Amino acid sequence: MRILVLGGGDSPEREVSLRSAKAIAEAARAANFEVLEADPKDNLSILDNLPDDTIIFPILHGAGGEDGQIQREFEQRHLKYLGSDSQSSAECFDKWLTRQRLESAGIPMPAGVLVSKNTYKSQPLAKKPHVLKVLRGGSSIGTLLAQNPNKVTDFEVESLFTLDTNAELEEFIEGTEVTVPILDETALPVIEIVPPIGEEFDYENKYNGRTQEICPPQTVSQDLQTKCQALAETVHKTMNCRHLSRVDIMINKHGKLLVLEVNTMPGLTDQSLYPKSAAANRITMSELVKRFVDMVQRDYSN
């Protein structure tokens, strides 16, 4: 049994991917798997003539890794791999497609509209507290939190739209942010996310250690946590995710749950939310790798 761990790529989330891939490779070796490592930024020649017993772990974040592109490559080559298939990956990576799928299924989300750089400021939602998120991105890259719309600068808007031509303009929800990892089709423990006072859960605060990631949550009732887990499982199934995902949810001040997005390849660094939640269920990184392998073998055994 060999595991090929792919990490890196050339998206803005390259560094997080490299750290995630390193953590997974170390855990796989600790679990006594033979491990190969490669960076798809170099080339994909490592996929040529892979032994039949190889399972690919594409621990890649962002464009080229989570958007279905590399998954299509695996499928065309008939290779076994961890994670959602190419169609599910593409739909989950595109926030507008995700919204259309989830809203059609009756899953609650904050109000949102599709905008470009030219149409953004003319939208009624832009006049209220809002969040502007590039359509295809992750790790909180390309996200602008505008609690005071009058303070949004042209430079901030220009910078965001260099990452994508379209963005999702979403109402700002006051409340508690949580995230729910999914292993197979079952929710792991809920994590409450508490950014520094007056700041947001952006890329910097996600990895600088200043954000509190509380598991189990201290301010969310057990009943609400159970509802969050059930909702995350529904999102995972609705989007046809496979093996793992992580669903981000806001709980507004009235206790209503609103889905923000779903990640098909969540961060797996030692600071990432997914491993922290798994650890709360007494699942070590090595055990997580074993479960990933078991799921892939199960799904490719037919």
Secondary structure, 3 states (H helix, E strand, C coil): CEEEEECCCCCCCHHHHHHHHHHHHHHHHHCCCEEEEECCCCCCHHHCCCCCCEEEEECCCCCCCCCCHHHHHHHHHCCEECCCCHHHHHHHHEHHHHHHHHHHCCCCCCCEEEEECCCHHHCHHHHCCEEEEECECCCCCCEEEECCHHHCCHHHHHHHHCCCCEEEEEECCCEEEEEEEEECCEECCCEEEECCCCCCCCHHHHHCCCCEEECCCCCCCHHHHHHHHHHHHHHHHHCCCCCEEEEEEEEECCCCEEEEEEECCCCCCCCCHHHHHHHHCCCCHHHHHHHHHHHHHHHCCC
